[in-house]
Amino acid sequence: MRYISTRGQAPALSFEEAMLSGLARDGGLYVPETVPTMSAEDIRALHGLSYEETAFRVMRPFVGDSFTDETFGDLIAKAYAGFGHGARAPMVQLAPGHFLLELFHGPTLAFKDFAMQLIGQLFEEALTRRGERVTIVGATSGDTGSAAIEAFKGLDAVDVFILYPHGRVSEVQRRQMTTPTEANVHAVALDGHFDDCQARLKDMFNDFAFRDEVRLAGVNSINWARVLAQVVYYFSAAVSLGAPDRKVSFTVPTGNFGDVFAGYIAKKMGLPIDRLVVATNQNDILHRCLTSGDYVTSEVHPSVSPSMDIQVSSNFERVLFDAYGRDGNAVAQLMDELKSGGGFHVSQGALQALREHFESGRASEDETLATIKAARASMGELLCPHSAVGVKVADEHRAPDTPMVTLATAHPAKFPDAVEQASGIRPPLPERMADLFDREERMTRAPNDLSALETLIRERIPQ
Ligand SMILES: *Cc1c(COP(=O)(O)O)cnc(C)c1O
């Protein structure tokens, strides 16, 4: 199994190499050269399996000889052992034909744990085998950073530094980053916005001397291994609703397009998915693009669903690569236009290809809050604001004869202010982390300055 770049220039890599390098050297994203398929019989055989067994069967063909069967199975088991629900990704019913896939039972209460917990295990195994050590640096507006810290804390082969905007993440998110006590965890409160965190991170990756010196590695949402881990729950959900003998649709609250792209991979593997619905908040570049063909960036408008407040949706490049017939030059040209002019136009043929798989919708701030309120009143279900965006858009796209599954991407207690504002109920944290507010916090304040950040990292990592 080889991985190729969406911009057609970088060399093909193995699973392990693609995972450890993240971004391709030509600036592109790695995708499998061919997507392995599962027959109807293979899918039928998933009925009754545990989440871990399903994960093994779905992901195994993508991993090639990077890990043995036994090791890969062990790493999957370790990755999900810390989840607070035996089913890992359980479903509840919201209405006839409408289901909610709860992806928030991991250690940091958001779906990113599914990918991050696995990638932590895979990194540790691969690096230990190679006798290498890396420095992981990430920028976060909240959920990615806490998931990364939770996944990499205490591992021997990595140090993890997370830059978050000082005073601009929720208290639960901040405490999830600042309370772990392991020596290899470094929460850095940067004086600036999320965009500043991301810009300094990019600067660090572009400082090649520093990058090599500390062996910088990235685990942001463009890492192929993260996408792969998310393919699994599309299978587990569809199978429990009758796949492969019944079609299922999914609605996915979307920011960087990673989660919904995983659904597209599941479909390409042979899972009978009817429709994939992209649900955005008021930052609706993807909805506008799928509607008009124009991918045009504007300002980010902060919303009650902050993990979807993005303008440039990094994983969208992967689906464009397919829509343009896997023409790396065409994708590279679009990305150049995006960089120089702030947008591009998707060709008629490519737009048609996208619309074969994806529908889209958006939820305004008022609609999101109204959906939280209505879901509580009519179904007794407390939704996080991101999941509420999904439920609202799903309701507009449901077809009578095909079950719709909406992905619940975070636990309501992770965003208590918005949930309380909408429903009057302040959701409590699950019992296993009820002491989060009593734990001691540990963080480093840092200026929005590249060389200060580089010095801080140099001083903290083992020589
Ligand atoms: C990251 C995140 C999203 C968006 O996921 P993408 O893969 O970036 O599309 C949605 N909801 C929550 C709670 C998240 O943390």
The ligand as an SDF file (V2000), in Angstrom:
LIG
                    3D

 15 15  0  0  0  0  0  0  0  0999 V2000
  -12.7940   19.3730   14.9440 C   0  0  0  0  0  0  0  0  0  0  0  0
  -14.2540   19.4120   15.2380 C   0  0  0  0  0  0  0  0  0  0  0  0
  -15.2130   19.4800   14.1950 C   0  0  0  0  0  0  0  0  0  0  0  0
  -14.8250   19.6100   12.7370 C   0  0  0  0  0  0  0  0  0  0  0  0
  -14.2230   18.4360   12.2420 O   0  0  0  0  0  0  0  0  0  0  0  0
  -13.4330   18.4740   10.8390 P   0  0  0  0  0  0  0  0  0  0  0  0
  -12.7880   17.1300   10.7030 O   0  0  0  0  0  0  0  0  0  0  0  0
  -12.4180   19.5810   10.9850 O   0  0  0  0  0  0  0  0  0  0  0  0
  -14.4050   18.7550    9.7720 O   0  0  0  0  0  0  0  0  0  0  0  0
  -16.5470   19.4450   14.5470 C   0  0  0  0  0  0  0  0  0  0  0  0
  -16.9500   19.3750   15.8450 N   0  0  0  0  0  0  0  0  0  0  0  0
  -16.0540   19.2990   16.8590 C   0  0  0  0  0  0  0  0  0  0  0  0
  -16.5500   19.2440   18.2640 C   0  0  0  0  0  0  0  0  0  0  0  0
  -14.6760   19.3140   16.6030 C   0  0  0  0  0  0  0  0  0  0  0  0
  -13.7980   19.2650   17.6230 O   0  0  0  0  0  0  0  0  0  0  0  0
  1  2  1  0
  2  3  1  0
  2 14  2  0
  3  4  1  0
  3 10  2  0
  4  5  1  0
  5  6  1  0
  6  7  2  0
  6  8  1  0
  6  9  1  0
 10 11  1  0
 11 12  2  0
 12 13  1  0
 12 14  1  0
 14 15  1  0
M  END
$$$$
